[in-house]
Amino acid sequence: MVKLDDIDKQILEILKKNSRVKYTALAQIVGVTEGAVRRRINRLVRDGVIKRFTIEVVLPEPSLRALVLISARTSYPLPMVSEKIRKLPNIEAVYEVSGLYDIVAIIKGASISDLNNCIDEIRKIDGVESTNTLVVLRESS
């Protein structure tokens, strides 16, 4: 289990809001040197606390979302199938779930064609037996 102190937690909160913040700015905010920030971030990455640095994109055109319910073949390790799905473009999230389906993937695209292409790529993955897709019509807040 990785131990996080208050400075680590502050750094993580700042990076969640802006993963491009400069180490010098981070150091000023949390009250340590730039080198200390760099070492802490490297340790957080090495220990698996930070899995990736990412961006949030706001597309000018309306974007569509769908939930793809996936049944996996029992002869394939579920984490391996999930990881292959996660690496595809247009994948927003992947969850291993209980119930009738094994995996739920949330996909995003600018058009139905984009969603269809993503679903086709999911279906090509070894270990995927079948899919059922639910297109999001409206998001309630």
C-alpha positions in Angstrom: 0.0 0.0 0.0 1.4 3.4 -1.0 1.6 6.0 1.7 0.6 9.5 0.7 1.3 12.5 2.8 -0.5 15.9 2.6 1.9 17.3 0.0 1.4 14.2 -2.3 -2.4 14.6 -1.9 -2.1 18.4 -2.8 0.0 17.6 -5.9 -2.5 15.0 -7.0 -5.4 17.4 -6.6 -3.7 20.1 -8.6 -2.6 17.6 -11.4 -6.2 16.3 -11.6 -7.4 19.8 -12.5 -4.4 20.6 -14.8 -2.0 17.9 -15.7 0.2 20.4 -17.6 1.0 22.6 -14.6 4.7 23.3 -14.4 6.8 21.8 -11.6 7.9 25.3 -10.5 4.3 26.4 -10.1 3.4 23.2 -8.2 6.4 23.7 -6.0 5.3 27.3 -5.1 1.7 26.2 -4.4 2.7 23.2 -2.1 5.7 24.9 -0.5 8.6 22.6 -1.6 11.4 22.8 -4.1 10.9 22.1 -7.8 13.2 19.1 -7.4 11.1 17.7 -4.5 8.0 18.0 -6.7 9.7 16.2 -9.6 10.9 13.4 -7.3 7.4 13.0 -5.7 5.7 12.9 -9.1 8.2 10.3 -10.4 7.6 8.2 -7.3 3.8 8.5 -7.7 4.1 7.3 -11.3 6.6 4.5 -10.4 4.3 3.3 -7.6 1.2 3.3 -9.8 -0.6 6.1 -8.1 -0.5 8.2 -11.2 -1.4 5.9 -14.1 -1.4 8.4 -16.9 -1.4 12.1 -17.6 -4.3 13.1 -19.9 -6.4 15.9 -21.2 -10.1 16.6 -21.4 -11.3 17.5 -24.8 -14.3 19.7 -25.5 -15.4 19.0 -29.0 -17.2 21.8 -30.9 -19.6 19.4 -32.5 -22.1 17.4 -30.5 -20.6 14.1 -29.4 -22.5 10.8 -28.9 -22.0 8.3 -26.2 -22.9 4.7 -25.9 -22.5 1.9 -23.4 -21.3 -1.3 -24.9 -22.2 -4.4 -22.9 -19.7 -7.2 -23.7 -19.8 -10.9 -23.1 -16.3 -12.5 -23.0 -15.5 -16.1 -23.9 -14.7 -18.0 -20.7 -11.5 -19.4 -22.2 -9.9 -15.8 -22.2 -8.7 -14.0 -19.1 -11.1 -11.1 -18.5 -8.4 -8.5 -17.6 -6.7 -9.2 -20.9 -9.9 -8.6 -22.9 -10.6 -5.4 -20.8 -7.1 -4.1 -21.5 -7.3 -4.6 -25.2 -10.7 -2.7 -25.2 -9.2 0.1 -23.1 -6.5 0.7 -25.7 -8.9 1.3 -28.6 -9.6 4.9 -29.7 -12.9 6.5 -28.6 -13.0 4.4 -25.4 -13.9 6.6 -22.4 -14.0 4.0 -19.7 -14.0 0.2 -19.3 -15.5 -1.7 -16.3 -15.5 -5.4 -15.5 -19.0 -6.1 -14.1 -21.1 -8.8 -12.6 -24.4 -10.0 -14.2 -25.3 -11.1 -17.7 -22.3 -9.2 -19.2 -18.6 -9.3 -18.2 -17.5 -5.9 -19.4 -19.1 -2.5 -20.0 -17.3 0.0 -22.2 -18.3 3.6 -22.5 -17.5 4.9 -26.0 -17.7 8.4 -27.5 -17.8 9.6 -31.0 -18.9 12.6 -33.2 -21.3 10.4 -35.2 -23.1 7.1 -35.3 -20.5 6.0 -37.8 -17.7 6.7 -35.2 -19.6 4.6 -32.6 -20.1 1.8 -35.1 -16.4 1.8 -36.0 -15.5 1.5 -32.3 -18.0 -1.3 -31.8 -16.6 -3.2 -34.8 -13.1 -2.9 -33.3 -14.4 -4.2 -30.0 -16.0 -7.2 -31.8 -12.7 -8.0 -33.5 -10.8 -8.5 -30.2 -10.0 -12.1 -29.3 -12.1 -13.2 -26.3 -15.1 -11.0 -27.2 -18.1 -13.3 -27.7 -20.9 -10.8 -28.2 -21.9 -7.1 -27.6 -25.1 -5.2 -26.9 -25.0 -1.5 -27.4 -27.1 1.2 -25.7 -26.8 4.7 -27.3 -27.2 7.5 -24.8 -30.1 9.7 -25.8 -29.9 12.2 -23.0 -27.7 12.7 -20.0 -29.6 13.8 -16.8 -27.8 16.0 -14.4 
